[in-house]
Every structure is written in structure tokens, then in C-alpha cells.
Amino acid sequence: MANFEVPDLKIRPREGGYARGQEGFEQILRAALSLLVEQGSKALTLRRIAAECGLNVGNLNYYFKSKEELIRELLDAVISSYEESFDDIFHDPDASPKQRLERVVTLILTDITTKKTSRFFPELWAMANHDPFVQERMEELYSRARVVLNALIGEINPGLPSDERETLALFISGSMEGMTMFAGFDKPWRQRMPWIIGIAQRSFVDLVQKMKPGEIREGVEGITDLPR
């Protein structure tokens, strides 16, 4: 049975001389995650993070030379925890591709109902709108998150060309992420999430199975360009 709870962070072990500072390294990343979830992106400063850990900024700079480096490590630790959970589902030898896709859908939508996910990702979306560095990190994060979706779509419907498969994975991922604002933690439709999961499983599996090569590329008649 798949585990539908994603760990908050999967923090990589430090190597060489930095290994002695592993505990402090993890403490800082967990403090940064907590600040972002509880107080929002405005609280994500090196001074605030250091204070949460009982450090001064100089001590924190031993672990992270800049805020950008800290954000990069934080996002890597977040997405690594999802990748591990996705891999557990993807490599289940007793489940068909359809069943594994259903489980990935369940994992993502169940995770959306948690406080951490409902607050963490919207804060990053807002930061990405104004900070090119964060935008690049977010694109990298979501690209890594879509790898398993892309692979499962290929197993279920091997005839789809790679660009259409990627677009379909993007659509499925974006459709689920959008539920954060409606059925996430403390949101009005959170109690309906089990129903939403059932709808998503059925509709996404059906969509992947029935999509024919070239149908996505054809697009929608009359839409040749998008407003700037």
C-alpha cells in the first residue's frame, strides 16, 4: 500500500569538511521552511532565519553564502522529498501503469491538503512573479516533479510524441496544483478532496488512454496567438 504522506524535507548529507555542520545545516533549512509557511515570504530574510536558529548572520553565512544559495538548497530538499515518494510509487512492481498514475494523483492531491504545502508553494509562486532567480528555481523544481508523470503517460500511451507527452504532464500537474487555492489546508472545499481525487483519477487516466498522437498539437481552432 502506498504511503500518501510526503516528508517535509529530504536534506542531502554534506560532504568533506562540511559534514561536521550537518545538524546546523538542517536546522537552518527547517527554520526557513517554518518561516515561509507560518509568516510568509516577507519573513524569509537571513536575519530572521538566523534568529530562529539562535545564530547571528555571520554564523549563518558559514553554511550559506547568500539568500539565493539558501533558497536553492531549501527547494532541492523539498523536491527531493517528493521525488523519493514518487519513485516509491513508480517502481512498485505489483502495480500497473494506470494504478501507479492513480496513486501519484492521490499523493499530490492529499499532500495539497496539508498546511505546509498549501502555504509553501503559493508563497513561492508570488516570489517567482518578481524574482527571476526564484522563477528559475521553481521551473527546475516543477520540471523534476513532472518526470514521473511524463514517464507514466509514456507507459500508458507509448504512441504519444515526447512534446505532447510533456504538455499533457504539464496540464495534469497544473490542474492538480490549482486545487491548492480551493481545497487546500483551511480552504472551503478541503472536505471534498476525496471526491476530487476520485474525479481526477478517473479523468486523467481516461485522458491519457484516449489521447491520440497529433491531437494535442492541433490545438483549439481559432486560437493562433495569445495576448501579451
N, C-alpha and C positions, 0 to 999 in steps of 0.2 A: 504494500500500500504506500502510495507516495505521501511525502510529508509536505503539507501546504503552508509551512511557516518558514519564511526566509530569514536567516540571521541578519542582524543589523549591519555588521561589517565582517569582511574576511581580510584581515590585515596580514600582508606578506611579512615574513621574518626578515629582519635586517641582517646584512652580511658584513663580514670583516670586523673592523674596529667598532662599527656602529651597533653590533649585536648587543653590546652591554647596555645600550639605551633603549632596548625594545619596549620595556614597560612604560617609559616616559613617552615614547613614540605613539604607542597605542592609547595612552591616557589623553594625549593631545587630540588625536583624531576623534575619540569618543566625546570629548568636550566640544569639539567643533560641531559634530553631528547634533549633540544635545542643544546647543545654542541655536542652530539653524531651525530645528524642529520646534523648540519652545518659544523662541523670541524672534525668529525671522532673520533674513539676510542682513538687516541693519546691525545686528549684534555680532556678525561674523568678522571681527577685527582681531588682529594679532594680540592687541592689548587685552581684549575681553577673554579671548581663549586662554591666554597666559594666566589671567587672574583666576579663571575657573580651575586651573590646574595648580594654583598656588605658586606660580612661577612669575618671573619678570620677563619682559620681551627679549632681553638678552639671552636668558636661558632657553627660551623657545626657539631663538634663532640657531641654537646648536642643532636642533632637529630639522628645522625648516628655514631656509634662507629667505623665503618670501611667502606672502599670502598665496600667490599663484601655485607655488610648489605644494603648499598645504592642501589647497583645493584639489590639485591633481591627485595627490595621494588619497584624499578622502573619497573622491569619486571612483578611483580604482578599487578601493576597499569595498565600496558599496556595490559596484557592478560585479566584482569578483564573487560576492556572496550570492548574487542571482545566477551567475554562470555556473557555480557549483550545484545549485538547486536544479537548474535547467539540465545540466549534464546527468544528474541522477535519474531524471525522467527520460531523457533522450536515450540513455544506454540501458534501459530496462529491457532485458531480453524476452520477457514474458508478455510484453505489450505490443500491439500493432501500431503502425504509424498514426492511425486515426485515434486510438486510445491515448497515445502519447501527446498528440496535439490537444486533445480534450483536457489532459492533465496540466499541460502548460497554461492553457486558458484558465483553468481553475486556480492554479498557483498565482498567476498575475492578478486576477480579479479578487481573490481572497486577500492577497497582500495589500491591495488598494484600500481595504477597509481598516488598515492599521494606522495608528496616529503618526508613526514615523513616515510612512510612505505618503499619506495624504498631505502632510505638511512639507516634507523634504523636497519632493520633486516640483511642486508649484513654486516654491521659493527659488529653486534653480532656474525654472522657466523664466521667471521675472528677471533674475540676474542676467540670463543669457540674452535678453532683449537689449541690454545696454552695455554688455561687456563681451567683446569679441573672444577673449580668452575663455570665458565660461561657455560661450556658444560653441566653440570648437571642442571643448571637453565634453559637453552634452551630446554633440553629434557623435563623438567617439563612443561615449557610453551607450547610446541607443543603438549604434551600429553593432556593437558587441552583443547587446541584448537580443538583437534580431537574428543572430546567427542560427540559433536552434529553430526558430520559426521558419527561416528560409530552408533549412535542411529538411524539416518535416514536410513542408509543402512539396519539395522535390521528391520525397519518398512517396507521397500520396498521389502526386500528379507529375510524373517524371517528364511528360511531354512539354511542360511549360518552359520557354526560354528563360535564361537567367535574369534578364532585366524585368520580365513580367513577374517572375517569382519574387524578386526583390521588392517590386512595387506592391504585390499582394501582401507580403510580410509587413511592409510599412503600413498598409491600410489596416491590417488586423491589429498590429501593435498600437497604432494611433486611436483606433476605435475603442480599445480597452482602456488606454490611458485617459481618454476623455471622460470616463465614468468617475474619475477621481473627484471631480467637482460636484457630482450629483449623488454618488453612492459611497463616497469615501468616509473616513472617520468623522463622526458627528454631522454627517450630511443627511438631508431629509430622506433619501432613498436607500440608506445603508441596509435597512432590514429586508429590502427586496433583492439584495445581492444574490442570494441563492437562485432566485428566479432568473436574474440577469445572467448568471453563469450558465444556466440551462439554455437560455436563448443563444448566448454567444457560442457555446459548444456546438449546438445544432447548426446555426447559421454559418459559422466559419468552416466547419468540416464540409458542409454541403457546398459552400462556395468554392473551396479548394478542389473538391472532387469534380465539380461540373465545369470549371473554367477551362475553356478551350484555348489552345495556342493562338495568339493573334487577337483575341477578344479584348484584352486589356489595352493593347497598342492602338486599337481602333478608336478608343476614347469615346466621347459623347458628341454626337452630331451637333454642329453649330458652335462648339467651343474650340476656337483655333488659337486663342491667346488669352492671357489672364491680365487683369488690371494691375498696374504697378503701385 
